[in-house]
Amino acid sequence: MTQFDPNNLRTILPLIVLVIWACALLLVDLFIPKGRKGWTALLAAIGLAGALGLTLAQAGTDSSAFNGMVQRDGFSTFLNVLFLGSGLLGVAVAYGYLKRMSLERGEFYTLLLFSITGMMLMAQAADLIVIFLALELLSVPLYVLAAFARPRADSEESGLKYFLLGSFATGFVVYGITLVFGATGSTSLVKIGELLAAGSLGSGKLLLTIGAALILVGFGFKVAAVPFHMWTPDVYQGAPTPVTAFMSVGAKAAGFAALMRIFILAFPSISGDMELVFQVLAGLTMFVGNIIAISQTNIKRMLAYSSIAHAGYILMALVAFGKADVAPNAVASALFYLVAYAVTSFGAWSVVMSLEKPDAKGLEINDFAGLGKRKPLLAAAMTVFMLSFTGMPPTLGLVGKFFLFRTALEGGFYVLAIIGVLTSLISAYYYLRVVVVMYMREGEPQAEGEPWLTFTTVITALATVILQFLPAALFALASGAILK
């Protein structure tokens, strides 16, 4: 009989605490009156804060558990802090919004906690089986959350589309894992990498390459990379806006966490076969996302295509996953940009929620007309977020894109870097259009002054500006999170 190893539990202690807390919250919520669901939100925030404290307490102590299937290292710690921080912001923006939209149901927060647990497990997964389990754990709650605004038809449609296409993408991941296991006889990322490096696969290398391509397709759906992006605009538009905000950050970061773990640890030896695929994916994603965003009149759909474009920028860092001298900087650049995108995205969505009215009113770009006069601070914050998305000073987005473009140039991918710069210039048209509408058109926008929504807007706007003056410290943290 295998002996109990307490290190297994220590390695995933924040996840265990969060799962137990979510289960307890589900029961406690039954006794909280309908008009007092703020207590459920508070308890969810306490659980997330506790898990965040445990994660930070374990920082700097690497550990392996469950026969190497789960790893706690700088990479997972960095991402888990990002996931938990996103969860806290998600609770903050959801509380007032759910009450205003008559969607105040306690299970929202429980589903959020379970999804974050899946994201954290994804960041720590060092085995393809655990990656699949984490993918399901993070995805299933999001399917329900996307349809949370029932009986609104667009929300139910959003949840159904996300579920059907998500299940289809999961099938690609499972089939890809099957082929990789058939070629190598292992699901351990480290062992697969060692077998490839030793050149002992022979004809099995083709099978493994096909399996890797299928895994890329599956996670390409999660990060909304072209051509696996078609679900994104409809789901982002139909889902409740706090869910959209959380999904645009958490699900994307989790997808990239898996891609970086898998391709940098297990598949660096097949980079020659996959390099062109990554280049095409990155280039198409940047180009298509930015071009189609130009024609959008709905702010949620515009930000959906913006999210697609930003996935392309992050993919640019992964093109060089097989180059040992570039890969560490590539991971650090991708992680840095994920933080910049997360802060900016939550801020932009919080402004959108401030103007949103029941029955999806107030979501047209023209509804922002006059905001500069009526709510100058809110308009200033939105301007900061639009500039950061574009990659203009004085914002964190500028520094993030600088690191990504530098990584592409270091890897010798000059065409890709040029595409990144050109598409960033294209994006300025639709991002700055929002600024023009806010300041140069007359209107009577009605913005909500919910305390936690205002807090999120202010804190993210300040972070977007202040952190761009301290990029070295943040990039040093990202550099300490390299995969090894």
N, C-alpha and C positions, 0 to 999 in steps of 0.2 A: 504494500500500500504506500502511495506517495505521501510523504510527510507534509504537514501544513507549513507553509513558508510565510511568516508575517510580512516579509518584504513585498509580497504580491499585493497585499492590501495597502501598504504604505505608498506604493507606487501610484495607485489609482485612488488614493484617499479623497481628494476633492470630488472625484466623480461619484464615489460611494455616498459621500455626504449629500451631494446635490440630488441623487436619485432618491435617497431616503427622505430628504426634505420635500421633494416633489410629491412623493406618495403620501406623506403626512399632510401636506397642504391640500391635496385632493379630498382627504377626509375632513379636515378642519373646515374647509370651505362649505361643506354641507350645513354647518351650524352658524355660518355667517349670514345675516339677513341680506336680502336682495339689495337694499339701498346702502349697505355698508361694505361693499366689495373692495373699498380702499384698504381694508385690513388685509385682504388677500394679496393685494399689490405690495403692501408693506412687508408682509411675511415672505413673499417671493424675493423682494429686494434684500431682505436679511439673509436668506439662504444663499443668494448669489454673492453677497458681500463676504459671508463666511467661507464659501468655496474659494473666493478670490484671495482671502487672507491665507488660507492653507496653501494655495498655489504659490503665493509669494514667499511663504515661509520655507517651502521646499526648493526655491530657486537656487541654482548653483550646485545642487546635489543630483548627479545623474544616477539613474537606476534602471535596471531591467527586470521584468517580471513575467510570470507565466511562460517560462522557457523561451524568453526573448520575443514573445508575441506583442508585448507592450513595453514602450520605452518612455522614461521621463528624462528629458534632456533640455538643453537651452531652447531648442526649436519648439518643443511642445509647450514649455512654460511660457514663451513669448506669445504663442498663438492662444493658449488658454486664457491668458490675461486679456487678450483682445476679445475673445468670445464672451468672457464674463463681463467685461466692461460694456460690450455691445448689449448684453442682456440687461444690465442695469439701466442703460439709456433706453432700451426697448420698453422696460417697465415704466420709466418716467414719462415717455411720450404717449404710452397707451392709456395711462390712468384717466386723464381728463377726456381724452378722445373717445374712449369706450362709453363713458358716462354721457357725453354730449350726443353720441350717435345711437344711444339706447342699445348698446351692445355689451353692457356691463355684466359679464358672466365670469365667474371665478376660474373656470377651467382654462381660460385664456393663459393665465400665468403658469398653470401646471404644465400645459403643452409647451410653453416657452422654455421652461426648465428642462424638460425631457429632450427637446431639440438641442439645447446648449450642451447637455450631457453627451449627445451623439457627436457634436462638433469637437468636444474635448477629447473623446475617445479616438476620433479620426486623427487628431494632431499627435496622439501618442502611439498610434497603431504602427507596428513594425512587421505585420503579417497580413497577407491578402485577405484571409478569412476575417480577421478583426476589422479590416478596412470595410469589408462588405457589411458586417454587423453595425459598424458605426454609421455607414451610409444610410441604412434603414432606420436606425434610431433617430438620426437627425431629420430624415425626410418625412416620415409618417406624420409626426406632429405638425409639420409645415403644410402638408396636404390639408389637414383639418383646419388649421389657422387661416389658410387662404380662402376657405369657404365659411369663415366664422361669421360673416355679416348676413347670415340667412335671416329671412327668406329673400334677400336681395338677389335677383337673378344673375347679375354680373359677378357677384361673389361666389355663388354656387358654381357658375360656369368656370370661374377661375380655379376653384378647388378641383373640379373634375378634370380640367385640362392638365393641371399640374400633376395630378395623380396618374392619369393615363400615360402622359409622356415621361413622367418620372419613373414609372414602372417599366416602360419600354427601355429607357436608358439603363436602368438597373440590370435588365436582361443582358445588355452588352457587357456590363462590368462582370457579371457572373460567367458569361461565356468566355470572356477574356481571361479571367482567373483560371477557368478550367483548362484552357489551352496552355497557359503558362505552367500550370501544375503538370500537365501532360508532358511538356518539354523538359522540365527540370526535376520533377518528383518532389518539389518543395513549394510551400507558400510563404516561407520566410524571405523577407526582402534582402537581408544580408546574405543568406545562403544562395539565393538566386544570383546576386551580384558576384559572389565568389565563383560560382560555376561558370558564369559568362566570362569572367576575367581569366579563368583557367583554360578557356577554349575547349571544354570537354563535352559540349552539346552536339557538335557535328551537324547533321541534318536537322536536329531539333531546334536549331537557332531560327529557322524560318517560321516554325510553329510558334515559337516564343514571340517573334516580331509581330505576327498576326495577333496574338493574344494581347500584346502591349498596345497595338493600334485600337483594338476593341475597348480596352480599358480607357484609352484616351477619349474615345467617342463617348463612353458613359459619363466620364467626368467633364467632358466638354459641355454636356448638357447642364451639369450643376453650375459651372462657372459662366454659362450663357455665351459660349464661343460660337462664332459662325462656322458652319451652317447648322448648329444645334441650338439655335437661339430663338426659334419661332414662338415658343411658349411665353417668352419673357414679357413682351408688351401687354398681352392680354391678361396674364396672371398679375403683373404689377398694377395694372389699372383696376382690375376687379377685386383684388384682395383689400381688406382694411388697410389703411395707409401705415399704421404702426407695424403690421405684418410685412408689408412691402419694404419698409425701412430696414427691419431686422433681417429679412431674407436677402436683401441686396448686399448686406455686409457679411452676415454670418455664413450663409450657404456658400457664397462666393469664396470666402476665406477658407472654409472647410474643404471645398473642392480643390483649391490650390494647395492646401496642406497635403492632401492625398497625392496630387500630381507630383509635388516636389519629393515627398517620401519615396514614391514608387520609382520615378524615373531617375532620380539622382542616386538612390541607394541600390536599386535592383537592376536598372537598365542602362547604365552609362556606356556599356560596351556595344550597344546597338544604336548609339546616337547617330552614327553615319547613315543608318537606314531611316531614322525618324526625324533627322534635322530638317529636311526639306518640308516634311509634313507640319512640323511646328512653325516653320517660317510662313508657310501658306496660311495656316490657321490664324497666326498672330496678325499678319497683314490684312487678311479678309475681315477679321473681327474689328480691327481698328477702322478700316475703310467703310464697311457696311454700317456699323453702329453709328458712326458720325454722319454719314451721308443721309441715312433715313431719318435721323433725329431732326434734320433741318425742316422737314415737312410736317412735323408734329405740332398740333395746336393744343393738345392736352398735356399738362405739365407732368403727369404721371407717366404717360407714354414717352414723352421726351426724355425723362430721367431713366426710363427703362432702356431706351436705346443708348443713352449715355453710359449706363452700367455695362452694356454689351461692349462698347468701345473701350472702357477701362479694363475689361477682361483681356482685350487684345494687347494693351500696354503691358500688363503683367505677364502675359504669355511671352512677350518679347524677351523677358529675362530667362525664361525656361528653354529657349532655343539652344543655349549653350550648355545644356545639362551634362553633356558628356565630356566637356573640357575641364580637366582637373584644376587648371590654373584660373579659370573663370567662374566655375560653379559656386564657390563660396560667396563671391561678390554678387552673383546672380540671385542666390537665396536671400542675402541681406537686402538687396535692392527690392526684390519682390515683397519681402516682409515690411520694409519701410513704406513702400507704396500702399500696401494693404492698410497700414495705420492711417496714412494720409487720406486714403479714400474713405475709410470708415468714419473718421472725424468729420470730413466734409459732407459725406452722404447723410449721416444722421442730422447734421445741421440743416441741410437743404430740405430734407423730408419734414423736419420739425416746422419749418416755415410754411411748407405746403399744408400741413395739418392745421396750422393757425388760421388759414384762410378757408379751409374746407368746411362745407356745410352739409347737413343731412341730405340724403339722396344724391350724393356725388356732385353737389353744386360747388362752385368756386374753384374748380380744378382746371379751367381753361387759362392759358397764358394771359389772355386779355383781362382776366379777372384780377390780375396783379396791377392793372393800371391805377395810378394815383397812390400807390402804396408809399412812394417816396415822400409824399406830402402828409398823408394821414398817419403813417407809422414809420417815421424816418429811421428809427433804430432797427426795426425789423427789415426794412428795405436795405439798410447798410449791411446787416448780417447776410442777407441773401446775395448781395453783391460780392461779399467776401467768398461765399461758397461757389458762386459762378466763376469767379476769377481762379479759384483753386482748382476746380474741375478743368478749366482751360489750361492751367499751368502758367499763370501769370503772377508776377510779384504784387504785393508782398504776402504770399501764401505758401502753405506747406506743399500744395500740389506742384508748384514750380520745382522745388527741391526733389520731390519724388520722381518727377519725370526726368530730371537731370541725371539721377542715379540709374534709372532704367536705360536711358539713351547711352550713357557711358558704358554700361554693361554690354549693350548690343555692339558698340564700337570696339570694345576690348575683345569681343568674340569674333570680330571681323565681319559682322552682319551690317554692312554700311547701308545697303538698300533698305533694310528693315528700319534702321534708325531714321533714314530720310522719310520713309512712309509715316513713322511716328510723329515727326516734326510737322509734316504737311497736314496730317489728319488733325493734329492739335490746332493748327491754324484754321482748319475748316470748322472745328468745334467752337471756335470763338464766335462764329456767326450766331449759332442758336443759343449759346450760353449768354452772350451779351445782349441778345434780343430781349431776354427777360429783364435785364437791367434797363434797357431803353424803355420798355413798357412801363416799368415801375416809376421811372423818373420823368418821362417825356410824354406820357399820355394821361388824359384826365380820367378819373374814375372815383368810385366810392367803395373801395374794398372794406369789408368788415372782418377784422382779425380778432381771434379769440385771445384773451389774456390769461390763459390757464397757467398757474405758477410753475408747474413742473415742465410744461412745454416751453415756457419762457426761459427757464433755467437751462434746459438742453440747448436752446438756440444760442444763448449767451455763452455758455461754457465751450461749445464747439466752435463758435466764431472766434473766441479768444485763443483757443488752442490752435486753430488754423493759422492765425497770424503769429502768435508768440513762438510756436514750435519751429517755424521756418527760420527763426534767428538762432535756434539751438539744434541744428540738424546733426551735428557731430555726435552729440550725446545719444540721440535716438538711433542713429546709424550704428553706433558702437554697440548698442543693445541688440540691434538686428544682426550685426556681425557675430556677436557671441551666440547667436541661435543657429549657427550653421549645422548642417547635417554631417554626421560622421559615423 
